[in-house]
Amino acid sequence: MARIKEFPLIHPRAPRKSAGLQHPLAKFGSAGKFVDGLFADIILHFINATILEEPDSQPYQGAAFLLKSKRAYFCVCAEAGIDAARLRDHLKSVVDMQGFARRVSSMV
């Protein structure tokens, strides 16, 4: 049996940073205080979980809890330097648009 070479561990942000791309949530930074780090990655991961996971799955439920909570959500956003209210408004508008698009597509 051929031995599999071990791959070096690559930091998840490395490809994006080496390409010179900013964090997807950087535009929601408050007064230039955005911190491209763990807390911003956690928020992004939870947003992705609400889109990619089934509503009855544990990852979805955990993500929904964080994004809907008043205290935890604002604390994580503050650590990431993100304007929590602006990001939440944006997420609500996207969800409303997706719901509208589903209703329209079901009518056709």
C-alpha positions, -999 to +999 in steps of 0.1 A: +000+000+000+014+034-009+020+057+019+001+090+018+022+120+023+011+143+051-001+177+039+011+207+057-015+225+077-027+256+060-043+284+079-079+289+067-073+326+060-040+320+042-054+316+006-076+347+010-048+368+024-022+356-001-047+367-029-051+401-013-088+397-006-104+412+024-127+393+048-163+390+035-176+408+066-150+437+065-175+460+049-196+458+081-167+470+103-175+498+126-153+529+123-123+511+108-121+488+138-127+455+119-105+426+132-098+399+107-096+370+131-114+343+150-146+362+159-152+374+124-146+338+112-171+325+137-198+349+126-192+340+089-193+303+098-226+307+115-241+327+087-230+299+063-245+273+086-279+290+084-277+288+046-261+254+041-275+233+069-310+218+073-332+238+097-335+208+121-298+201+123-276+210+153-253+233+133-282+253+121-298+255+155-266+267+171-260+293+144-296+305+146-293+308+184-262+330+181-276+352+153-309+356+170-296+362+205-293+397+218-263+394+240-240+368+224-244+381+189-235+417+199-205+405+220-191+385+192-196+413+167-179+438+192-149+415+194-147+414+156-152+452+153-184+446+133-214+470+135-238+443+147-270+463+140-259+470+104-250+433+098-283+421+113-303+445+091-284+433+060-291+396+070-328+403+075-331+420+041-314+391+024-336+366+041-367+386+032-355+388-004-349+350-005-383+343+009-399+366-017-379+349-045-391+314-032-428+326-032-425+341-067-407+310-081-434+287-066-461+307-084-446+303-119 
